[in-house]
Every structure is written in C-alpha cells, then in structure tokens.
Amino acid sequence: MIQQLSGPRLGILLAGAAASALVSQAQIVEQDEGDELRQDTVIVTSRAQELYRVHETSSGKLPTEPLLSTQAITVINSQLIEDQGARDAQDLYRNISGVTVYSYAGVTARGFRQEENFFDGLRGDPYAGFSVPQLFNVERVEFLKGPAGMLYGAGAPGGLFNYITKTPSEDFAANVSAVYGTEGRKGASFEVTGALPVDGTAGRLGVFYEDQNGPRWNTGSETDIYDAGLSFDLGLADLVLQATRYEQKLDGNRLRGVPTDDLGNFIADRRWNHNEPTDFLDLASNVLQAKLYAEPMEGLTLDAGIRYMDGTERQKYHEPRGLFDSNGDGDVDMSIREFRDQKRRNEGVSMGTNAVWSRQFGAIDNRVLLGADWYRNDSYFSGVTIRGKKSVTPGLPSPLSLENPVYGETDPSTYNDLPARVTDSVQTRYGFYALNEATLGPVVAVVGVRHDTFEDEDRVGGDSYEDDATTWRAGLVYRVREDVSLFGQWATSFEPQSISAQTPLAGGPFDPTEGEIVEGGIKTELMNGKVQSSASIYRIVKNNVLQADPRGDLDADGVDDLVAFGEVTSDGFEADVTADITENWVGTVSYAYNDARITKSNGLTSIDANVGDRFPNAPKNTLGFWTRYQVPAWNTAFAFGGDYVDVRVSRSGQKVRPYTVFDASIIYEIEDWKALLRVDNLFDETYASSGFIDRTGHFPGDPRSVFLEVTRKW
C-alpha cells in the first residue's frame, strides 16, 4: 500500500509539480523587488504576546481567547521553538509547567505518565514506540492540561499534546538551513511554500536531514523527514492535503538507563551503554492526511479530517537484565544482558468531524459543538528474547562490565536460534460528544458530555475486550475585569488499558482506569498585555492505575509484568508567566508543585508501593525559565534558560536526584540571513533526567553540546 511510495518519492509525487511552480513564483517575487532598496533587518521589538504567544488555540475545538477559556492550554509557537533550537519534543518540556520527561516520548504530566500524542486534532502518532516527535514540520505545540477526554476520548487525565503541523500558504516563503555542531553533528533542511498557477491553490515542500553521534557510547542518530502539502480554495470549503515520510536510524539503541545506587548516584560513566555497536533501532513511518474546512452559512462552521499512518520499527539490542558482584568485593560491577530482536508495525486510520453553531439569544452568546471521531489501529509485534548468564556462555549474550565495558566480544549471529513470540491485535476507539458554551456578560459557562466505546481483539490468542463509558465536563469563567478572569472546571475520565496490558503474559486482563478532576485558577493580561499569566490548583483522583512491576518479567516470558496500584491522588499548583520586562527584554517562567501519591493499596504487599508512597517519576517541584534580550543596533538577541526538577523516586523506589541545567542561545539576523549559536547544558551538569527500574538504571541527561545553524530566507 503506502510503502510503495516510501522515501523521497512520497513527497515528490505529491508536490513535485508544486515545487517548480513555487520556484517560478520566487522568480516573480524577486523581479518585482529588484528595483527596491534592500534594508538591513532589524529584530522586531514586539511585546511578549507577539513573540511567544498566540491569541487563539484550536485544541479546545472551540476557538477561544485564553482569558475566556475554562481550560488551561500552554502554547509553544514556532518563534520559541526557533529561539531554543529545539529539534524534538523533549527540548520543550521546560516551557510547560507540570510536565517532565519520563522515557522516550512519554512524559509525567501532573503526576501521571502520559504517552498519547495527537496531530492536528487526530490520532495517528508516527513515532509511537520508542522515538520522540521531531519538530521540523510542526508549526506549534499545544498542551491541553487536565481532562481532555470529553473532547478527544480515552487518555491520561494529566494532559494531552496536540502537534499542529505546517500547511501551505499562498504567500511565498522559502528557507534553507545548515547546521554543524559537537558530537559530529551535521545537517541541512529546505522549506518552500507559495501560490501555484491554478487559482486558489498553494503548495508546500520540506526536506530535513540531520546526523550526529550520540552522547552514549556506540550511539548515533540519523533523521530524515520529507513533507509535502497542497491546499485548495473550493469556494464553499478549503481542502488541505498532506503527506509526510519519517525515517530515523538510531545506532546503539534501544537505550535504557545507566545503573545507580539507591541514593541515585551513577555507578557507571554517564556515557555507559548496555548495547553493542551493531545494535540499532530503525523507524520508518508514512502519514497521509486530509482536512476540510467549511462555513456553509453564517454562524455555522464545519471541519472534518482523516489521517492514515503506517509505521515500522525494527530493534536489535541488549537489554540489561540484572546487576551482580563479579569479584566478591560487595559492589555490583557487571550486568547480565538479554538480546532482543523485535519488529513492531502499526497501521492506523483516524477520522474526526466537528460542527460549531454560534447564535445570540438576547443577551446570551451561545455556541454549540457537536462532534464524532473514530480510530482503528492494527498492531503487529514479533520478538525473540535470549537471556544471558553471569558468565560467558556459548550461544548466549555475555555480561558487560560497568567500569570497563568491552564491546564486540559477543556476536548475536552466534546466539541460540529460538522461536519468535508474535502478537497481532486490532484496537478500535470511537466516540460522540456535545458541548454547549453560553456567555452572559462576564460569565462563560460550559457543559459537555461524551460517550466512548472501545473494542480490542487479539488475533493470535482469539481474545477480545469491549467496554464503554460516558464522561462529563463542566466549566465556568468569570471575567473580573477586561484583563483578569477566574476559571474552574470539573471532569471525569476513562482510559481503557492497552491490548498488550490485557494479555496474561503481562498479568492481565485489567479493568479500565476511571478518574475525576477538579481545577480552579486565574488568568491575566495585565499592563495592556505586557504581563500574561495563569495559575491554577487541581486535584486528580485516578483508580486502577497500571505501572510496571518492579520485579520485571516474573514468568520469564519476554514481557515485563504490570500491577494495578489501586488509587492515586495528585494534588498540584501551576503558574506560568510571560512578560515584557523592557521594550527589548522578554521573559517566561513556569512553576509547578505536584504531590502525586498512592492513596489506596490493591493488597499486593510484595510490591514496594504502600499507601502513602510517592508515585514514581513525579517531582514535587519544577521550575523552568527562558529569557531573551535583543539589541536592535547589533541585529542580535541573547537568550538564556534554565530547568529545575525536584527529587523523585524510580519505579524500584531508588532516589532520582534533583537537578538544575542551563542553556543559552545567540541569535544574529541581517537582511535575509540568520545565525543561531546554541549551547545545551551550559555547565555540563551530570544528572538523571528520569528514573526507571534498578536493573536498567536512570536515564542520564545529555552532556554539554554546541551547534551553529545558519539560515537563508526568501
């Protein structure tokens, strides 16, 4: 099917004609401007809301000003992504209060692990698995805090990421970038968009390539993205077509952590890797998407979308399976390893439609939202697991030293030939929802309801699971004055367990999670918008929460076991401020306090997670800031940021030590040229970005890195 259009051909086939037409458009633009005097570029001295903020968000499915929304939504726009030199989603978490990295693409959001990502409001994550979303073709990132279930269906109650992708524009624009940095980093990208010769049509074409060595021994990464789009003004409606190809090759992966002691101190070099140089994780995904927007009559807007995703991930790597003392001195110094040869394939289709009807009834401004969505995902897994021993054994992976690792002495081609374990499942989700928003003077009231159904089928074992639930949301805004509003919301949540969790190999089946959240806060745009802020307090109670069993794979069947901890309560406070400090100085600060604890035991006394214990990987305090000072006379801006994460505990109860890291950027612009010098982990701090389990260790943060990116724009 779509694999026949893999690689660059996918983008070229859809927009090859567009590219030549856009070049012609560029020539016309240059000719028209030929007689004009070119002036030096001066960095715009915009206010904060012009530089890093947007005035309206789409993740709430009702376009709304922040001050009038009953929800808390953090928006990271293209300017902030650019200034921070962000390449993937993990580069942005410091800008979102209450969000920290958990593992791979997963985060801790308001105390809970969250892994679901949406793209343009639809399911179909091309990075699903062990890769992190890249930002090359992303216009902005919206994080919808709290209960998104009433609008998006099943999901974690802490929040939801919605990646808004770049689309064609009739206004011509193009840019070429090149990057060079430490760890052998090198890359280039190209983007062009503009009107096509046919009236009402526009095209977009983008290509991204970047290659670098990884900070861990034996690691490296190569990322290729091919992105194309066409838009059509059909008169009664606008149609946008998009096609994207993602390729990622990660050498020395899948990465786990670096072992630590119970106090969270690394007992091996932070660059230590349990994998061999020949190990790898390769990802290839294709995405096709169509979105239709219409306004058939005054007061009625419609949108509909369909998204197809097909992704394959291949992994061959050595998993750490247990630490031991090899010389009897009382200190662990070796790791047993397990070779895993795995293939994952996901093919999904997501559809969604929304209708918004706006009408005034006397003094009441009323909006009604009706919508429905449907999602089906076919998931295939094949894996071979070969566990080694404490000593070198023919046909098995050899153990690896923590202090003096020697690579290349074990050869997967000589391992015992074992049969593969195969899973093949189908997951279906669909829901219908309705929401009403009424505004009367300074008061905005919202009430919504959704009914979800899920159906899961195990094609290998023949088992199937089906359930449904109704979720609710209610919200209220009181606008105290033009620049200050109070808001609150209540909602219930419903989240079915994944089909992999239902398998008896993982200890399943398990009942769906159910939860409830109450939140209230304040939003401001003080001093004529110079100071924008939001603050809220919340309580989330979630039942039947699944977490990995700290004992790992109890039955040695190749699948790590899960356990239900019972009830978890998350109480928290969050505050975000963006301000114009002076005309040329902008600052953003995000702070979060969270206390997520297990408040009801499920009776599994053998698990070290008693009533009152902290929830794994949930820090109590986090603080992130970013500030930019621009000097128009020099065409230069200086930016500096920091990220503090409080102490946490890992899944195994080991301490994850607090850390503070700083980053910096220098941005120089003149005429159509821009240079960005970026330094990450400025003071080369050694730290753990998150914890995992004791046999795999904590995930180490990256050491200091530097890169220079030069961009030419038209």
C-alpha positions in Angstrom: 0.0 0.0 0.0 1.6 3.2 1.1 5.0 1.6 1.4 5.2 1.7 -2.4 5.5 5.4 -2.1 8.3 5.4 0.5 11.2 7.8 1.0 11.6 11.0 -1.0 9.2 9.7 -3.7 6.3 10.2 -1.3 6.8 14.0 -1.1 8.0 14.4 -4.7 5.0 12.6 -6.1 2.5 14.8 -4.2 4.3 18.1 -4.7 6.8 17.8 -7.4 4.7 20.0 -9.7 4.3 22.4 -6.8 8.0 22.8 -6.3 8.6 24.0 -9.9 5.7 26.3 -9.7 6.9 27.7 -6.4 10.3 28.4 -7.9 8.6 30.4 -10.7 6.7 32.3 -8.0 10.0 33.1 -6.3 11.5 34.5 -9.5 8.4 36.7 -10.0 8.8 38.0 -6.4 12.5 38.7 -6.9 11.8 40.5 -10.1 9.1 42.7 -8.5 11.5 43.6 -5.7 14.6 44.1 -7.9 14.2 47.8 -8.0 13.6 48.2 -4.3 16.4 49.2 -2.0 17.1 46.4 0.4 17.3 47.4 4.0 19.1 45.8 6.9 17.0 43.6 9.0 16.2 44.8 12.5 15.0 42.4 15.1 11.4 43.2 15.9 10.8 44.7 19.3 7.4 43.1 19.7 5.7 42.6 23.0 5.7 39.2 24.7 2.3 38.2 23.3 3.6 38.9 19.8 6.8 37.0 20.3 6.0 33.8 22.2 2.2 33.7 22.4 -0.8 33.1 20.2 -4.2 34.8 20.7 -6.3 31.8 20.0 -6.0 28.0 20.3 -7.6 25.1 18.5 -7.0 22.2 20.8 -10.2 23.0 22.7 -12.1 22.6 19.5 -13.9 25.9 20.1 -11.5 28.8 19.0 -11.3 30.8 22.2 -9.2 33.6 23.7 -7.2 32.4 26.7 -9.0 34.6 29.1 -12.3 33.2 28.1 -11.4 29.5 28.2 -12.3 27.2 31.0 -9.2 25.1 30.2 -5.5 25.7 30.7 -3.6 25.4 27.4 0.1 26.0 27.0 1.1 27.0 23.5 4.7 26.8 22.2 4.9 28.6 18.9 7.4 28.5 16.1 9.3 31.5 17.4 10.1 29.9 20.7 10.9 26.6 19.0 13.3 28.5 16.8 15.0 30.5 19.6 15.6 27.4 21.7 17.0 25.5 18.7 14.5 22.7 19.6 14.7 19.6 17.4 12.3 17.2 19.3 9.6 17.4 21.9 11.9 16.8 24.8 13.6 20.1 24.1 10.3 21.9 25.0 9.1 20.4 28.3 10.7 23.1 30.5 8.3 25.6 28.9 5.2 23.7 30.2 4.5 23.7 33.9 3.8 20.3 35.4 5.5 18.4 32.5 8.8 16.5 32.8 10.4 13.7 30.8 9.5 10.1 31.7 11.0 8.0 29.0 11.3 8.2 25.2 8.2 10.2 24.0 6.4 9.7 27.4 6.1 12.4 30.0 5.0 12.9 33.5 2.1 15.3 33.4 0.6 16.4 36.7 1.9 13.3 38.3 0.8 10.8 35.7 2.6 9.1 32.9 1.2 10.3 29.5 2.2 8.9 26.1 -0.7 9.8 23.8 0.1 12.4 21.1 -2.4 14.0 18.6 -1.5 15.6 15.3 -3.9 18.3 14.1 -6.5 17.0 16.5 -6.3 13.4 15.2 -4.8 10.2 16.5 -2.1 8.5 14.5 1.3 9.1 16.1 4.1 8.2 13.6 6.6 8.0 16.4 4.6 5.5 18.6 7.0 3.3 20.4 10.5 4.4 21.4 11.1 7.5 19.2 10.5 11.2 20.2 8.4 13.5 18.0 10.5 15.7 15.7 9.6 19.4 15.2 10.7 20.2 11.7 7.2 20.2 10.2 5.5 21.4 13.3 4.1 25.0 13.4 3.3 24.9 17.1 2.8 22.6 20.1 -0.3 22.8 22.3 -0.5 21.1 25.6 -4.1 20.8 26.8 -3.9 20.5 30.6 -6.2 18.3 32.6 -9.2 16.3 31.3 -9.1 16.2 27.6 -11.2 13.0 27.4 -14.5 14.8 26.7 -13.1 16.2 23.5 -10.5 13.6 22.5 -11.7 10.3 24.1 -9.7 8.0 26.2 -6.5 9.4 27.6 -4.5 10.3 30.6 -6.0 13.0 32.9 -2.8 15.0 33.3 -3.0 16.4 29.8 -2.6 15.9 26.1 -0.1 17.0 23.4 -1.5 18.3 20.1 1.1 19.0 17.4 -0.1 21.5 14.8 1.7 20.8 11.6 2.8 23.3 8.9 0.4 23.8 5.9 0.7 25.5 2.5 0.3 29.3 2.3 -0.4 31.4 -0.8 2.2 33.9 0.5 5.6 32.9 -0.9 8.3 31.9 1.6 11.3 29.7 1.5 14.4 29.0 3.6 17.5 26.8 3.5 19.4 25.9 6.7 22.6 24.2 7.5 23.8 23.0 11.0 27.1 21.9 12.4 28.0 21.0 16.0 29.7 18.8 18.6 29.3 15.0 18.5 29.8 15.2 14.7 26.5 16.9 14.3 25.7 18.0 10.7 22.5 18.5 8.8 20.5 20.6 6.4 16.9 21.5 5.7 14.8 23.2 3.0 11.3 24.5 3.0 9.3 26.4 0.4 5.6 27.4 0.2 3.5 29.7 -2.0 0.7 30.0 -4.5 0.5 27.7 -7.5 -0.5 28.7 -11.1 -4.1 27.4 -10.6 -6.2 30.0 -8.8 -6.9 29.2 -5.1 -4.2 26.6 -4.8 -0.9 26.6 -2.8 1.8 24.1 -2.2 4.5 23.3 0.4 7.6 21.2 0.3 10.1 20.5 3.0 13.1 18.2 3.5 15.1 17.7 6.7 18.3 15.7 7.3 20.4 15.6 10.4 23.1 13.1 11.5 25.2 13.0 14.7 26.9 10.8 17.2 25.0 10.2 20.5 26.3 11.1 23.9 26.3 7.4 25.0 29.0 5.0 23.8 28.2 3.3 20.5 25.2 5.6 19.7 24.3 7.8 16.8 21.3 9.1 15.0 20.2 10.0 11.5 16.8 11.6 10.9 15.2 12.2 7.5 11.8 13.9 7.1 10.1 14.6 3.7 7.0 16.7 4.0 4.6 18.0 1.3 1.2 19.6 1.1 -1.4 21.1 -1.2 -4.2 23.4 -0.3 -7.3 24.2 -2.4 -9.8 27.0 -2.1 -13.0 25.3 -3.3 -15.3 28.2 -2.8 -17.6 26.7 -0.2 -14.7 25.0 1.6 -10.9 24.8 1.9 -9.2 21.5 1.5 -5.6 20.7 2.8 -3.8 17.5 1.7 -0.5 16.5 3.4 2.0 13.7 3.0 5.0 13.0 5.3 7.7 10.4 5.4 9.7 9.9 8.6 12.9 7.9 8.8 15.1 7.6 11.9 18.1 5.3 12.3 19.4 5.1 15.9 22.7 3.2 16.3 23.4 1.5 19.7 19.7 1.6 20.6 17.1 0.9 22.2 18.6 2.9 25.1 17.9 2.1 28.7 19.5 4.0 31.6 22.8 3.9 33.5 22.8 2.0 36.8 22.7 3.9 40.0 22.9 3.2 43.7 19.8 3.6 45.9 20.7 7.3 46.5 20.6 8.0 42.8 24.3 8.3 42.2 25.5 6.8 38.9 27.8 3.7 39.4 29.0 3.8 35.8 30.0 6.5 33.4 27.0 8.5 32.2 28.1 7.6 28.7 27.9 3.8 29.5 25.8 1.8 27.1 24.5 -1.7 27.6 24.2 -2.1 23.8 26.8 -3.3 21.3 27.9 -1.1 18.3 25.9 -3.4 16.0 22.7 -2.8 17.9 20.1 -0.5 16.4 16.6 0.9 16.4 15.2 1.9 13.0 11.9 3.7 12.4 10.1 4.3 9.1 6.6 5.9 9.1 4.3 7.3 6.4 1.5 9.7 7.0 -1.3 10.8 4.7 -3.8 13.4 5.9 -6.7 15.4 4.5 -8.6 18.3 6.3 -11.7 20.1 5.1 -12.9 23.4 6.5 -16.2 25.0 5.6 -18.6 27.7 6.6 -21.9 26.8 4.8 -23.8 29.6 6.4 -23.3 32.4 8.9 -22.8 31.1 12.3 -22.0 27.6 11.3 -18.5 26.2 10.8 -17.6 22.6 9.9 -14.3 20.7 9.8 -13.5 17.1 9.0 -10.3 15.2 8.8 -8.9 11.8 8.0 -5.4 10.6 8.9 -3.6 7.5 7.8 -0.4 6.3 9.5 1.8 3.3 8.7 4.9 2.8 10.7 7.5 0.0 11.2 10.1 -0.1 13.9 13.0 -2.6 14.0 15.1 -3.2 17.1 18.1 -5.4 17.8 19.6 -4.6 21.2 20.9 -5.9 24.5 18.6 -5.3 27.5 20.1 -5.1 31.0 18.7 -8.0 33.0 20.3 -7.7 36.4 23.4 -6.3 38.2 25.8 -8.5 40.2 29.1 -8.5 42.0 31.6 -10.4 39.9 34.6 -10.3 42.3 33.1 -10.5 45.7 34.1 -7.1 46.9 30.5 -6.2 47.8 29.9 -3.8 44.9 27.9 -4.6 41.8 30.1 -4.2 38.8 28.6 -6.3 36.0 25.2 -6.5 34.2 23.5 -9.6 32.8 22.2 -8.9 29.3 19.3 -10.2 27.2 19.3 -9.9 23.4 16.1 -8.8 21.9 15.2 -8.9 18.2 11.9 -7.2 17.7 9.7 -5.9 14.9 6.8 -3.6 15.6 4.3 -2.5 12.9 1.4 -0.1 13.4 -1.2 0.9 10.8 -3.9 3.3 11.8 -6.8 5.3 10.4 -8.3 8.2 12.3 -11.3 10.3 11.4 -13.0 13.2 13.1 -15.6 15.8 12.4 -16.8 18.9 14.3 -19.7 21.3 13.8 -19.8 24.6 15.7 -23.1 26.6 15.7 -23.0 30.2 17.0 -26.1 32.2 17.8 -27.2 35.0 20.1 -30.2 34.6 22.2 -31.0 38.0 23.7 -28.1 38.9 26.0 -26.6 35.4 25.7 -23.9 34.5 23.2 -24.2 30.8 22.6 -22.0 28.2 20.9 -22.8 24.5 20.4 -20.2 22.0 19.5 -21.2 18.6 18.1 -18.5 16.1 17.1 -17.6 12.5 16.5 -14.3 10.6 16.0 -13.3 7.1 15.1 -9.9 5.4 15.2 -8.6 1.9 14.3 -5.1 0.7 14.8 -3.7 -2.7 13.7 -0.6 -3.5 15.7 1.8 -6.4 15.0 4.8 -7.5 17.1 7.4 -10.2 16.6 10.2 -10.7 19.1 12.9 -13.1 20.0 14.4 -13.0 23.5 17.7 -14.6 24.5 18.8 -14.1 28.1 22.5 -14.4 29.1 24.1 -15.5 32.4 26.6 -14.1 34.9 29.4 -15.9 33.0 30.3 -16.1 29.3 28.2 -18.9 27.8 28.3 -20.1 24.2 25.1 -19.2 22.4 24.1 -16.6 24.9 24.8 -12.8 25.3 27.8 -12.2 27.5 27.6 -10.0 30.6 29.0 -6.4 30.5 31.2 -4.6 32.9 30.0 -1.3 34.4 33.6 0.0 35.0 35.4 -1.4 31.9 32.9 -2.4 29.3 34.5 -4.3 26.4 32.3 -4.3 23.2 32.5 -6.6 20.2 33.2 -9.8 22.1 29.7 -11.1 21.8 28.1 -11.8 18.4 24.3 -12.0 18.0 24.8 -14.2 14.9 26.1 -17.0 17.2 23.2 -16.9 19.7 20.9 -19.8 20.1 18.1 -20.0 17.5 14.8 -19.5 19.4 11.3 -19.1 18.1 9.7 -15.7 17.9 6.8 -14.6 20.1 4.1 -12.9 17.9 1.2 -10.7 18.9 -1.3 -9.3 16.4 -4.1 -7.1 17.6 -6.7 -4.6 16.5 -7.7 -1.6 18.6 -10.9 0.4 17.8 -12.0 3.6 19.5 -15.0 5.8 18.7 -17.0 8.5 20.4 -19.7 11.1 20.1 -19.7 14.3 22.0 -21.7 17.5 22.5 -20.7 20.7 24.3 -22.6 24.0 24.9 -20.9 27.3 25.8 -23.0 30.2 27.0 -21.7 33.7 27.6 -23.7 36.2 29.6 -21.9 39.4 30.4 -18.7 38.5 32.3 -19.7 34.9 32.8 -18.9 31.9 30.5 -20.5 28.6 31.3 -19.6 25.3 29.6 -21.1 21.8 29.9 -20.2 18.8 27.7 -20.8 15.1 27.5 -19.1 12.3 25.6 -19.8 8.6 25.1 -16.8 6.3 24.3 -16.6 2.8 23.1 -13.5 0.6 22.8 -13.1 -2.7 21.1 -9.8 -4.7 21.3 -9.1 -8.0 19.6 -6.2 -10.3 20.0 -5.8 -12.0 16.6 -3.3 -14.6 17.9 -5.0 -15.7 21.1 -8.5 -15.1 19.9 -9.4 -13.0 23.0 -11.4 -9.7 22.7 -12.3 -6.9 25.1 -15.0 -4.4 24.8 -16.3 -1.6 27.1 -17.8 1.8 27.0 -18.1 4.8 29.3 -19.7 8.3 29.5 -17.5 11.2 30.5 -18.5 14.7 31.5 -17.0 18.2 31.7 -18.3 21.4 33.2 -16.5 24.7 33.3 -17.1 28.3 34.4 -15.3 31.6 33.7 -15.9 34.9 35.5 -14.2 37.9 33.9 -13.5 40.1 36.9 -12.3 42.8 34.5 -11.1 43.1 30.9 -7.6 41.8 31.8 -8.4 39.3 34.7 -10.6 36.2 34.7 -11.3 33.4 37.1 -11.9 29.9 35.8 -12.8 26.4 37.1 -13.6 23.0 35.7 -14.7 19.5 36.7 -14.5 16.4 34.6 -14.5 12.6 34.7 -12.0 10.5 32.8 -12.0 7.0 31.3 -9.0 5.2 29.9 -9.0 1.6 28.7 -5.9 -0.4 29.1 -3.9 -1.2 26.0 -4.3 -4.6 24.4 -0.7 -5.5 25.4 -1.7 -4.9 29.1 -4.6 -7.2 28.8 -2.5 -10.2 27.9 -2.0 -12.8 30.7 1.8 -12.6 29.9 1.7 -9.1 31.5 -0.6 -10.2 34.3 -3.8 -9.1 32.6 -6.6 -8.6 32.0 -7.3 -5.4 33.8 -10.3 -3.1 34.2 -10.2 0.4 32.6 -9.0 3.3 34.7 -11.5 5.8 35.9 -10.8 9.3 37.3 -12.1 12.6 38.4 -10.6 16.1 38.4 -11.4 19.4 39.9 -9.4 22.5 38.9 -9.7 26.3 39.5 -7.5 29.2 38.7 -6.9 32.7 37.4 -5.6 34.2 34.1 -4.4 37.7 33.4 -3.2 40.0 30.6 -2.0 42.9 32.8 -0.4 46.2 31.8 -2.1 46.2 28.3 -0.9 42.7 27.7 2.7 43.2 28.8 2.3 40.6 31.6 0.4 37.4 30.7 -0.1 34.8 33.4 -2.1 31.9 34.5 -2.2 29.9 37.8 -4.4 27.0 38.9 -4.8 24.4 41.6 -6.2 21.0 41.0 -6.9 17.5 42.4 -6.9 14.4 40.2 -8.1 11.0 41.6 -7.5 8.1 39.3 -8.4 4.5 40.1 -6.9 1.2 38.9 -3.7 2.7 37.7 -1.2 0.3 35.9 2.5 0.5 36.5 5.4 -1.8 35.7 6.0 -4.5 38.3 9.4 -3.6 39.8 10.2 -7.3 39.7 10.1 -7.2 35.9 9.3 -10.3 33.9 8.2 -12.7 36.6 7.5 -15.7 34.3 10.5 -15.2 32.0 8.1 -15.0 29.0 9.7 -11.9 27.5 7.0 -9.5 28.7 7.5 -7.3 31.7 4.6 -7.7 34.1 2.2 -4.9 35.2 0.4 -4.4 38.5 -2.6 -2.2 39.5 -1.7 0.0 42.4 -5.3 0.9 43.1 -6.0 4.6 43.7 -3.6 7.5 43.0 -4.3 11.1 44.1 -2.5 14.0 42.5 -2.7 17.5 44.1 -1.0 20.4 42.5 -0.4 24.1 41.7 0.8 25.5 38.5 1.8 29.1 37.4 3.0 30.4 34.1 4.1 34.0 33.4 5.2 35.7 30.2 6.3 39.3 30.4 7.8 42.3 28.7 10.5 43.3 31.2 11.6 46.1 29.0 10.9 47.0 25.4 13.7 44.6 24.2 13.6 42.1 27.1 11.2 39.2 27.3 11.0 36.5 29.9 8.9 33.4 30.6 8.7 31.4 33.8 6.8 28.2 34.5 6.5 26.7 38.0 4.6 23.6 39.2 4.1 21.9 42.5 2.7 18.4 42.4 2.1 15.8 45.1 1.1 12.5 43.5 0.7 9.6 45.9 -0.7 6.2 46.1 -3.7 6.6 48.4 -5.2 3.1 48.3 -3.4 -0.2 48.1 -4.6 -3.1 46.0 -3.3 -5.6 48.5 -0.1 -6.6 46.6 2.1 -6.5 49.7 5.0 -7.9 47.8 5.2 -4.7 45.8 7.1 -1.8 47.4 4.3 0.7 46.9 2.5 1.0 50.1 -0.3 3.5 51.0 1.2 7.0 51.2 4.2 6.3 48.9 5.2 8.8 46.2 4.1 8.0 42.7 7.2 7.1 40.5 8.9 9.8 38.5 6.6 12.6 39.8 8.7 15.5 41.1 7.1 17.8 43.7 8.6 21.0 42.3 9.7 22.0 38.9 10.8 25.4 37.6 11.6 26.4 34.0 12.5 29.9 32.6 13.6 31.4 29.3 14.6 35.0 28.8 15.6 36.8 25.6 17.3 40.2 25.4 17.6 41.8 22.0 20.0 44.6 20.8 18.5 46.1 17.7 21.6 48.1 16.9 23.6 44.9 16.7 20.8 42.8 15.0 21.5 40.4 17.8 19.5 38.7 20.6 20.9 36.9 23.6 18.8 34.2 25.2 19.2 32.2 28.4 17.1 29.5 30.1 17.1 27.0 33.0 15.3 24.0 34.1 15.0 22.7 37.7 13.4 19.3 38.6 13.0 18.2 42.2 13.9 14.9 43.7 11.8 11.9 42.6 11.7 8.1 43.1 12.1 5.5 40.4 9.8 2.6 39.8 12.0 0.5 42.0 12.0 3.1 44.8 15.5 4.4 44.1 16.1 8.1 44.5 16.3 10.2 41.4 18.4 13.2 42.4 17.2 16.8 41.7 19.0 18.8 39.0 19.3 22.2 37.5 20.6 22.7 34.0 21.1 25.9 31.9 21.0 26.6 28.1 21.9 29.6 26.1 21.4 31.0 22.5 22.8 33.8 20.5 20.7 34.9 17.5 22.0 37.2 14.8 19.9 38.4 11.9 20.8 40.7 9.0 18.8 41.1 5.8 17.7 37.6 4.9 20.3 35.7 6.9 20.0 34.3 10.4 22.6 32.6 12.6 21.8 30.7 15.8 24.5 29.6 18.2 23.1 27.2 20.7 24.7 25.7 23.9 22.8 23.0 25.8 23.7 22.0 29.4 25.9 25.1 29.6 27.8 24.0 32.7 28.0 20.3 31.7 25.9 19.1 34.7 25.8 15.3 35.3 22.2 14.4 36.1 19.4 11.9 35.6 16.5 13.2 33.5 14.2 10.4 34.8 14.3 7.2 36.7 13.3 3.7 35.6 13.9 0.4 37.3 17.0 -0.7 39.2 18.3 -3.3 36.7 18.2 -0.7 33.8 19.1 2.4 35.8 18.2 6.1 35.4 18.1 7.9 32.1 21.1 10.3 32.1 20.8 13.8 30.8 22.9 14.8 27.8 26.3 16.4 28.5 27.1 19.8 27.1 26.7 20.2 23.4 27.1 23.2 20.9 25.8 23.8 17.5 25.7 26.6 14.9 22.7 26.9 12.5 22.8 29.3 9.5 19.5 30.0 7.7 18.8 31.9 4.4 15.2 33.1 4.0 13.4 34.4 0.9 
